[in-house]
Amino acid sequence: MTVLSRQEVISFMKLNQFAIAPTSTTTEIEELKRIYFITAATERLTTHRLLHHLLRQSFPETTTQEAADNKIANLLVSKDMDALSLVQMTTPITATMIWNLFLQLLGFQVEADFDLTHPEKLHSTVNLPNFDQSTLTNTDLLHAWYQLLITHTTTGQTFLDQLASHGYYRQLLARNQLPKPLFFNGKAQPVFDTTKLIHEVVYVESPQDTDHDGQRDLLKVEITRPIESNTQSVPTLYTASPYNQGTNDAAGEALTHDVNVPLTVKQPTSNTVTSNTLTHDSNPLPAPRVINGHSDQAEESFGNTFDYSLNDYFLARGFAVVYAAGIGTKESDGLRTTGDPEETTSTIAVIEWLTGKRVAFTNRTANVAIAATWSNHRVAMTGRSYLGTLATAAATTGVEGLKTIICEAGISSWYDYYREGGLVIAPGGFPGEDADVLAEETFSRQQQAGDYARIKATWQRQLDTITRGQDRQNGNYDAFWDQRNYRNQAANIKADVMIVHGLNDWNVKPRNAEKLWRAMTKLPINHKLILHQGPHIYINNFRSLDFTDMVNLWLSHELYDVDNHAETILPDVLVQDNATPETWHPFNDWGADTNNKTTFHFGAQVLSTTNTDDKTYQFEDQLPAKQFDHYAHNISDWQHDLVAASSPLATNRLRLVAPVQTDTLTIDGCPVVHLNVAVNQTIGLISAQLVDLGLFKRLNGLPTTLARQAMDLGDHFKKEDLREYELATKPSPYQLISKGHLNLQNRTHLTQVEAIKPNQFYQTQIELQPTHYRLTPGHQLGLLIYATDFGMTIRGNQAITYTISATNSWLEVPHL
Amino acid sequence: MTVLSRQEVISFMKLNQFAIAPTSTTTEIEELKRIYFITAATERLTTHRLLHHLLRQSFPETTTQEAADNKIANLLVSKDMDALSLVQMTTPITATMIWNLFLQLLGFQVEADFDLTHPEKLHSTVNLPNFDQSTLTNTDLLHAWYQLLITHTTTGQTFLDQLASHGYYRQLLARNQLPKPLFFNGKAQPVFDTTKLIHEVVYVESPQDTDHDGQRDLLKVEITRPIESNTQSVPTLYTASPYNQGTNDAAGEALTHDVNVPLTVKQPTSNTVTSNTLTHDSNPLPAPRVINGHSDQAEESFGNTFDYSLNDYFLARGFAVVYAAGIGTKESDGLRTTGDPEETTSTIAVIEWLTGKRVAFTNRTANVAIAATWSNHRVAMTGRSYLGTLATAAATTGVEGLKTIICEAGISSWYDYYREGGLVIAPGGFPGEDADVLAEETFSRQQQAGDYARIKATWQRQLDTITRGQDRQNGNYDAFWDQRNYRNQAANIKADVMIVHGLNDWNVKPRNAEKLWRAMTKLPINHKLILHQGPHIYINNFRSLDFTDMVNLWLSHELYDVDNHAETILPDVLVQDNATPETWHPFNDWGADTNNKTTFHFGAQVLSTTNTDDKTYQFEDQLPAKQFDHYAHNISDWQHDLVAASSPLATNRLRLVAPVQTDTLTIDGCPVVHLNVAVNQTIGLISAQLVDLGLFKRLNGLPTTLARQAMDLGDHFKKEDLREYELATKPSPYQLISKGHLNLQNRTHLTQVEAIKPNQFYQTQIELQPTHYRLTPGHQLGLLIYATDFGMTIRGNQAITYTISATNSWLEVPHL
């Protein structure tokens, strides 16, 4: 009848837990004692009384035995017996009984989800503990309960986290019985007081003056930390978010570039990184401010801001959380640069303050210094998109104290964000966006009229410099982009790195993750990679993956120095399956050079691993004005028609289809399209899409919210929705696997422009975005070769004809 | 580049504030003193120093003058002067300067949103205070600041609420300076300590034994209350939500009825409410439990539950919040009934406990009583859908202590939810749902295996009784439905009522609100009605309407007895405009009998106010199997084709279109389709849709999230997204205005079945759902007459031909 408030869908549910630390039975019992789940006396109870005790502990929302017993009586151990009856009798306790309790406590429903006589059939979902005999000992029971505590419930968190949100630790904390921090199974527990969080603002003085006002830039930093940090030092999760102080959406929109402009001839150059417009700041660096005094009291707090729920989860577990928006944002000094070294310097200035190496002030004018006395000098950076980008930027400086970054959907080179193959290529969904647009959008100093009035002229000059520097007439990899390629400094990385990226992220494309990953494999650091099936999203609230636990294991190790073997327990590469919901596969690497490669030859509308063809095939780029206009305003219609077998775009593309798969092909890495191509003009661009064809139910494009606000981040603290990728209810005709673009004038190098002679064939190749894709039996691999990409390239609608010679054209697919 | 975290879209923004209490200047100053915004000394400052003080108070996130001055310096009073400079000089303070400050403090941006030389141009959005002279006095300034404090910012809350979320009250509370509760401009302020909320569970003993286990039903109640309620009594917001303890979605789905079944002949009956299957409980009521003792300490708390953010907002303001799921839900006794009097009794038992008239226990077995010592015996009910339904049910008992209900999208008669015009009619989006399905879905006792094992057989019998009682073969209004028509007891209502309903709610249809509204106009109670353009949604986070403030004004009056004139300040009827975004119109009534009526005669594909026609027009109901099957699985395709001028359904409907509107027609009330109709069978059903035709940009079907988590419900407490209805970016061909359905066997009465003679003409009428719709110039009114409604009726796909005689058929439209 209504939108249900808490809808728990069990069908298809799978628990994939990668953050479970293998623990000996002895240690399990020690840990259970450490959290007072049992005491030495409990261990000596009869097995029935021990079970009663464990059940009692599993309902911390009750404060009396009788109230708990009411709930215990509602659990069945068999068809004919409830748990309260069992513990009051002498009937032997069997493994099946424990499994039944286990499943009910985790939120599974008797009958609807499992059968009391065969609970083990849910084994594929929940890892039930194994028992050797049918009558259980105390040791068996304690082992079982330890396993229960670290297993995920149906709402995507461990049972122990659920107990904590029901007040388990609250009662112990009231009696001061728990150490802080507290770790269980290697992961930090929510024992810090979230009702007394301290919110404070400081202004870090950075070692540069990017707005040339004669003073070093002050950077506003918003700190949230547990009150316990007044007496014991804590580590910090630092999220550098240029969006955090507001954005100028309308101004950004106004600056967005027209993409309906022609492709023009570029002047040939030698193969070099050209420096066209870079200016270097020749002003001497102003002296630091003279410190007028010191204070341990902040003068400013803050209200509502953007909070990343993963950070909030750690606030309850003994970590401080720090947000800073950086140069050129509201209440900070400086100018936006969209990714240049100045922005990186501003990003790490905050870490330098957190580690005692830089000064911050209580306000912007009094020059009263305030130190991060509460910081244990260990910092992790978190966040997605631009936030993850700046985490990468910071890591490539090797700044001391930055122990790890969790880089989600981050840019590792801005060329791979705004450019590709010598072309201006928009991030998916944002045609016409460029470095200047993003700079304008994030220049939130604009939101304070007084400040903006003083900086406006300087800002306009800066914006002009970025617009000139990005040079939309020239898609080459030049000095502007080289300055914004963090991978140039990859060798400096000292922090351990966890990369998270969506295989369907056409905003920050997977190449950003893959090239960073490849660079890291050469470094003496721990590095992990998680590839999910989403676009540009967060994944910390998926039911099928214990991502938050994984990060907890990782950060407890990195920032609290817990010897929990996170670096070996977590898989190096973890990939969400595209064909089966709620399935994640561990791997050792992604896109390794040692992968197999299969070559598909081009033919008349076919891809073939066996037959070759010596014909040529043509397509035109130009469309009738009306059709062009429709596609320009309805990009999804264009995408549909591009792929459809029978299509109004039939003469505007090559559509090559491989035979129906009889086995599974697991593509892993960058597919490469080798082309022998001629064009009837002195300009040309080629786009290619690799697609999975066939009418099948595939994962939805976005995760479904299974239950609103179902995940607790602490004890009556914040909450998060539970989400998961579901199979679509209807079949779809195709799924995009990968794509790529190339300016034929950059056919040899991104850094070299060559002339095109009309109708002369050139041999070139397009490296498509890296992927990991299981093409299952019944599906067909398809390749589209075309020119204008309505979602990403400029759209000149020019009369250009492309001719592909099949003889020397082929698709190379790396696979497992 | 990314999904922005806080995106503030100003274009089209309009502030509509209906909860502003008109206040004299003297009272304004008293109130400013009461919240310590000023003191007697402040009033005597020079005007410049007073302005400095007011600005200082507007940045409560700062604790020093210097930190505040940093922020004051970032406000401009004119193109060339910032606010800090102004207060330090002797330049006269002008109205324009104050308006400029006003707008900046509310979140509007200089240049992007307004011009410093003409801030008054934003007047249509923000009600700037009026000043008589250009040089301002202290009194002017204080009046201005009072107005500022009660005006909404760009993120949909008052400036004072924003200050509170930045810590304004926190500092005063630390010094114990504020009374609790505290009211400003008639509305309760967030001065209660949300970091120390008490969560407790009690079990109320209700005066019935609906599951016949020989004991009165215990009902689980979850209470959240401010710790201050330990020492001072507080009122309660009570939300009765059957969903609150979980739902059995899969079981409900399994029980959902097949709607692809034929319409069958009903036996003629006399005009009476027949009682076919009702059984009355003849068991004697068990005695109350013997009380074993008393406690003031609950034995159980609770963790994560569904929270309605409107309730959370009031937690910070001195109200307790209580959720109860009622009979047949998890950890309560009894059986689900889908709206019968037993459910109402269970609903009000909680109110009776809150007002000291009923016993609750600390757990389910020990019989230790616990009183609501913290309750001030004043209760309001809140919630949407089933929740609002139960608020209505409770109000119709006249239960003492229930001062008001805020009924959002509530059912006032279950016949109007599952039946219509003698037909089985599904709630929109849920074909095949019925009273039994909902009972099964909400019988959350099923989720506890131990409890379920004991009650299962009883429940199956109850479910069978409901299935028989609802009788899907017979759409008549009979005793089953009469028992579930709360309007029968409307005269008992003593609580004041605020109804909120979506004019596009095809789940709980507007008739539920309208008939309740009409019943209330005869009662000596205060009653208010808000009609929005949404479907089945909450509206407490819209930017364009101060709904939360309105409820605050209302509840401060109802529950804290504040003499704030809420009953006269709030408009009786408030309607969101369908044609212009962010526009709300106050009215005195909805669908009044005194409305004008325009008659549209039927013609060949036309509706005419002038011409009549003496022809007959036919349509068939049956479709080819493939087309039928497609529509059955793609209801939106069916709806599209039903309305489209050129359509595969052209012979399966009459489509009558009025001339293009030259003036605006404001429909208000229930349009009625009068029909002279014959059918070639002994069965027949007629559906009708009234539509607005013409390719125009209309409001989107759902509100857009403008800014995630932008609204603060307290001071570092919970948050809510900011949403608003936006105009679609693309034009749509039509908008549904209203619809209705009739079984031709019920052509005279819902309570009388008459036979149909094939091919005989009958005169009948279909009262469409009530609406309020502005049909603006250029649009055309359209009427669709058809039979099977793929989204709502059963779908027999029978060979039935309908013939309409135009002579005696017409559409009657009530309008302003």
Interface residues (C-beta under 8 A of the other chain):
Chain A: M1 T2 V3 L4 S5 R6 Q7 E8 V9 I10 S11 E61 T62 T63 T64 E66 A67 D69 N70 K71 A73 N74 L75 L76 K79 D82 A83 L84 Q104 Q109 V110 E111 A112 L116 Q162 S165 H166 G167 T195 K196 L197 H199 V201 S241 Y243 N244 G246 T247 N248 D249 A250 A251 A298 E299 E300 S301 F302 G303 N304 F306 D307 E331 T362 N363 R364 T365 A366 R384 S385 Y386 Y417 P427 F430 E433 L438 E441 Q446 Q447 Q448 A449 G450 D451 Y452 A453 N507 V508 H536 R708 Q709 A710 D712 D715 H716 K719
Chain B: M1 T2 V3 L4 S5 R6 Q7 E8 V9 I10 S11 E61 T62 T63 T64 E66 A67 D69 N70 K71 A73 N74 L75 L76 K79 D82 A83 L84 Q104 Q109 V110 E111 A112 L116 Q162 S165 H166 G167 T195 K196 L197 H199 V201 S241 Y243 N244 G246 T247 N248 D249 A250 A251 Q297 A298 E299 E300 S301 F302 G303 N304 F306 D307 E331 T362 N363 R364 T365 A366 R384 S385 Y386 Y417 P427 F430 E433 L438 E441 Q446 Q447 Q448 A449 G450 D451 Y452 A453 N507 V508 H536 R708 Q709 A710 D712 D715 H716 K719
